[in-house]
Amino acid sequence: MPASTAPFTLIAHRGYSDLAPENTLAAFDLALERGYPHLELDVQLTSDGAPVVIHDDRLDRTTNGTGLLRQHTFEQVRALSAGARFGDDPARFAAERLPRLDEVLTRYAGRARLHLELKSAEQELAGVTVAALRTHGWDTATGPDAVPGLTLTSFHVEQLYRSRRLLPDVPHGWLLTRITEADLDLCRLLGLAEICPRADTLTREAVEAASAAGVRVRAWGVRNEDDLRTAAASRAWGTTVNWPDRARAADRKSTR
């Protein structure tokens, strides 16, 4: 990765998810302990409207439960282990639970920048999430890189529209596959601060076009060091990554 005048920011994807169960307090704590205050996480709703931190719409992959999250109450999902299926030692993280969004907001207040993804297309998700953010004091605008701070993201443009109407001063970012001129036009129309393409699609030209449109670029979907190099070489400002220590080491090696 080439040297740059601006730092390339590493965002702990679902926490330090290479070494701890994704989207758990253990993963977020580990990221902070290792010096990564930018935390990415996902939020969805249970059947009784509780905002919980989980990526999938199903419980099967990341917990010892089964079925759709939306068909379970918060009490039901809270009883599940969010770590029993992680790694070679299931007992190590067996006590981890799906965090309610409020827990995350309380625990990391003043300590982290949250890159909070509105994961589902549920119409009520943005309003419930924003209510929690306001309750816990996360609705104050900060600089785009400030820690602590907040950025809201989604693959669903309608969620970004809903959320930005409620929190117009908080940066919002659109997750998509690649950057096109039409996408940049929509970012301008919606007043989005960021566009977030998949790492392996990034080019210097795409980042320059976004910059000219007043939109900054951060990547997602880093699978390996080749993807990491592609994102950094494009001059995107940063990326999410499951293994930030290895990414930081690769960055330092390439800039010697």
C-alpha positions as CSV (number, residue, x, y, z in Angstrom):
1,M,0.0,0.0,0.0
2,P,1.5,3.4,-1.0
3,A,2.2,6.1,1.5
4,S,-0.4,8.8,1.7
5,T,-0.7,12.2,3.3
6,A,-3.8,11.1,5.1
7,P,-4.0,8.0,7.4
8,F,-5.9,5.0,6.1
9,T,-8.4,4.2,8.8
10,L,-9.1,0.6,9.9
11,I,-12.6,0.0,11.1
12,A,-13.1,-3.1,13.2
13,H,-15.8,-5.0,11.3
14,R,-18.4,-6.2,13.7
15,G,-15.7,-5.6,16.3
16,Y,-12.5,-7.6,16.2
17,S,-14.5,-10.4,14.6
18,D,-11.5,-12.5,13.6
19,L,-10.7,-13.2,17.2
20,A,-14.0,-12.9,19.0
21,P,-17.7,-13.5,18.0
22,E,-18.9,-10.8,15.7
23,N,-21.2,-8.1,16.9
24,T,-20.6,-9.0,20.6
25,L,-19.3,-6.9,23.5
26,A,-16.2,-9.2,23.5
27,A,-15.4,-8.3,19.9
28,F,-15.9,-4.6,20.5
29,D,-13.9,-4.6,23.7
30,L,-11.0,-6.4,22.0
31,A,-10.9,-3.9,19.1
32,L,-10.7,-1.0,21.6
33,E,-8.0,-2.8,23.7
34,R,-5.9,-3.2,20.6
35,G,-6.2,0.4,19.5
36,Y,-9.1,0.4,17.0
37,P,-11.7,3.0,18.2
38,H,-13.7,2.8,14.9
39,L,-16.3,0.1,15.4
40,E,-18.7,-1.2,12.7
41,L,-21.9,-2.9,13.8
42,D,-25.3,-3.9,12.5
43,V,-28.7,-3.3,14.0
44,Q,-32.1,-5.0,13.4
45,L,-35.3,-5.4,15.4
46,T,-36.8,-8.3,17.3
47,S,-40.5,-9.2,17.1
48,D,-41.2,-6.8,20.0
49,G,-39.3,-4.0,18.5
50,A,-36.1,-4.1,20.4
51,P,-33.0,-3.0,18.5
52,V,-30.3,-5.7,18.7
53,V,-26.8,-5.9,17.3
54,I,-26.7,-8.7,14.7
55,H,-25.8,-9.0,11.1
56,D,-28.0,-11.9,9.7
57,D,-31.8,-11.9,9.6
58,R,-31.5,-15.5,10.9
59,L,-30.1,-16.6,14.2
60,D,-28.6,-19.9,12.9
61,R,-25.1,-18.8,11.9
62,T,-24.0,-16.6,14.9
63,T,-26.0,-18.0,17.8
64,N,-27.2,-21.4,19.1
65,G,-30.7,-20.6,18.1
66,T,-32.6,-21.1,14.8
67,G,-35.1,-19.2,12.7
68,L,-35.7,-15.6,11.9
69,L,-34.7,-12.9,14.3
70,R,-37.9,-11.0,13.5
71,Q,-40.0,-14.0,14.8
72,H,-38.4,-13.9,18.3
73,T,-38.8,-11.5,21.2
74,F,-35.8,-9.8,22.8
75,E,-36.1,-12.0,25.8
76,Q,-35.9,-15.1,23.6
77,V,-32.8,-14.0,21.7
78,R,-31.2,-12.7,24.9
79,A,-31.3,-16.3,26.2
80,L,-29.2,-17.5,23.3
81,S,-25.4,-17.8,23.2
82,A,-23.8,-15.5,20.6
83,G,-20.4,-17.2,21.0
84,A,-21.1,-21.0,21.3
85,R,-20.5,-21.5,17.6
86,F,-17.3,-19.4,17.4
87,G,-13.9,-20.9,16.9
88,D,-12.4,-24.2,18.1
89,D,-13.3,-23.6,21.8
90,P,-17.0,-23.1,22.1
91,A,-16.9,-22.7,25.8
92,R,-14.6,-19.7,25.7
93,F,-17.3,-17.3,24.4
94,A,-20.4,-19.3,25.4
95,A,-21.6,-16.6,27.8
96,E,-21.7,-13.9,25.1
97,R,-25.1,-12.6,24.3
98,L,-26.6,-10.6,21.4
99,P,-26.3,-7.0,22.7
100,R,-29.2,-4.7,22.7
101,L,-28.2,-1.5,20.9
102,D,-28.7,0.5,24.2
103,E,-25.9,-1.6,25.8
104,V,-23.5,-0.8,23.1
105,L,-24.3,2.9,23.2
106,T,-23.9,3.1,27.0
107,R,-20.7,1.0,27.1
108,Y,-18.8,2.8,24.4
109,A,-20.0,6.4,25.0
110,G,-17.0,8.7,24.8
111,R,-14.7,5.9,23.7
112,A,-15.4,5.0,20.1
113,R,-16.7,6.1,16.8
114,L,-19.6,3.8,15.8
115,H,-20.2,3.0,12.1
116,L,-23.8,1.8,12.7
117,E,-25.4,-0.1,9.8
118,L,-29.2,-0.1,9.5
119,K,-29.2,-3.6,8.3
120,S,-32.7,-4.5,7.4
121,A,-35.4,-2.7,5.4
122,E,-37.9,-2.6,8.2
123,Q,-39.8,0.7,8.0
124,E,-39.6,1.3,11.8
125,L,-35.9,0.5,12.1
126,A,-34.5,4.0,11.5
127,G,-36.9,5.6,14.0
128,V,-36.2,3.1,16.7
129,T,-32.5,3.4,16.2
130,V,-32.5,7.2,16.2
131,A,-34.6,7.2,19.4
132,A,-32.0,5.0,21.1
133,L,-29.2,7.3,19.8
134,R,-30.9,10.4,21.2
135,T,-31.6,8.7,24.6
136,H,-27.9,7.9,25.0
137,G,-26.6,11.2,23.6
138,W,-25.2,9.9,20.3
139,D,-27.2,12.3,18.2
140,T,-24.7,15.2,18.4
141,A,-22.8,16.0,15.1
142,T,-19.1,15.5,15.1
143,G,-16.3,15.6,12.5
144,P,-16.3,12.7,10.0
145,D,-13.2,11.1,11.7
146,A,-13.8,12.2,15.3
147,V,-13.6,9.8,18.1
148,P,-16.1,9.6,19.8
149,G,-18.6,10.0,17.0
150,L,-21.2,8.4,14.9
151,T,-21.8,7.5,11.2
152,L,-25.0,5.8,10.0
153,T,-24.8,3.5,7.0
154,S,-27.1,1.2,5.1
155,F,-27.5,-0.7,1.8
156,H,-31.1,0.5,1.8
157,V,-31.4,4.1,0.4
158,E,-34.8,4.4,1.9
159,Q,-33.4,3.8,5.4
160,L,-30.8,6.5,4.9
161,Y,-33.5,8.9,3.8
162,R,-35.6,8.1,6.9
163,S,-32.6,8.4,9.2
164,R,-31.2,11.5,7.7
165,R,-34.5,13.3,8.1
166,L,-34.3,12.6,11.8
167,L,-30.6,13.2,12.2
168,P,-29.6,15.6,9.4
169,D,-26.3,16.7,11.0
170,V,-24.9,13.1,11.5
171,P,-22.9,11.7,8.6
172,H,-24.6,9.0,6.6
173,G,-23.0,6.6,4.2
174,W,-24.4,4.4,1.4
175,L,-23.2,0.8,1.1
176,L,-23.1,-0.6,-2.4
177,T,-21.0,-2.6,-4.8
178,R,-19.3,0.0,-6.9
179,I,-19.3,3.7,-7.5
180,T,-21.2,5.1,-10.5
181,E,-22.0,8.7,-11.6
182,A,-25.7,8.0,-11.0
183,D,-24.9,6.8,-7.4
184,L,-22.9,10.0,-6.8
185,D,-25.8,12.1,-8.1
186,L,-28.1,10.3,-5.6
187,C,-25.6,10.9,-2.8
188,R,-25.7,14.6,-3.5
189,L,-29.5,14.6,-3.7
190,L,-29.8,12.9,-0.3
191,G,-27.0,14.8,1.3
192,L,-24.9,11.8,2.1
193,A,-21.4,12.3,3.4
194,E,-20.0,8.9,2.4
195,I,-20.2,6.3,-0.3
196,C,-19.0,2.8,0.6
197,P,-18.2,0.4,-2.2
198,R,-16.8,-3.1,-2.0
199,A,-13.0,-2.9,-1.7
200,D,-12.2,-4.9,-4.8
201,T,-14.1,-2.5,-7.1
202,L,-12.3,0.6,-6.0
203,T,-10.1,2.7,-8.3
204,R,-8.3,6.0,-7.9
205,E,-10.5,7.5,-10.5
206,A,-13.7,6.5,-8.6
207,V,-12.4,8.1,-5.4
208,E,-11.5,11.3,-7.3
209,A,-15.0,11.4,-8.8
210,A,-16.5,11.0,-5.4
211,S,-14.3,13.7,-3.9
212,A,-15.3,16.1,-6.7
213,A,-18.9,15.4,-5.8
214,G,-18.2,16.2,-2.2
215,V,-18.6,12.6,-1.0
216,R,-15.8,10.7,0.7
217,V,-15.1,7.0,0.1
218,R,-14.6,4.1,2.5
219,A,-14.6,0.5,1.6
220,W,-16.1,-2.8,2.9
221,G,-15.7,-6.5,2.0
222,V,-11.9,-6.8,2.5
223,R,-11.3,-10.6,2.1
224,N,-7.5,-10.6,1.9
225,E,-4.4,-8.3,1.7
226,D,-5.0,-7.8,-2.1
227,D,-8.3,-6.2,-1.4
228,L,-6.7,-4.1,1.4
229,R,-4.0,-2.9,-1.0
230,T,-6.7,-2.1,-3.6
231,A,-8.7,0.0,-1.2
232,A,-5.6,1.9,0.2
233,A,-4.2,2.5,-3.3
234,S,-7.4,4.1,-4.4
235,R,-7.0,6.8,-1.6
236,A,-10.2,5.8,0.1
237,W,-10.1,7.2,3.6
238,G,-10.5,3.7,5.2
239,T,-12.1,0.3,5.2
240,T,-13.8,-2.2,7.5
241,V,-11.7,-5.3,8.2
242,N,-12.1,-8.4,10.4
243,W,-8.4,-8.6,11.2
244,P,-7.2,-5.0,11.9
245,D,-3.8,-6.1,13.5
246,R,-2.8,-7.9,10.3
247,A,-4.1,-5.1,8.2
248,R,-2.1,-2.5,10.2
249,A,1.1,-4.7,9.9
250,A,0.6,-4.9,6.1
251,D,0.1,-1.2,5.9
252,R,3.3,-0.5,7.9
253,K,5.3,-3.0,5.8
254,S,4.2,-1.4,2.5
255,T,5.1,2.1,3.6
256,R,8.6,1.5,4.7
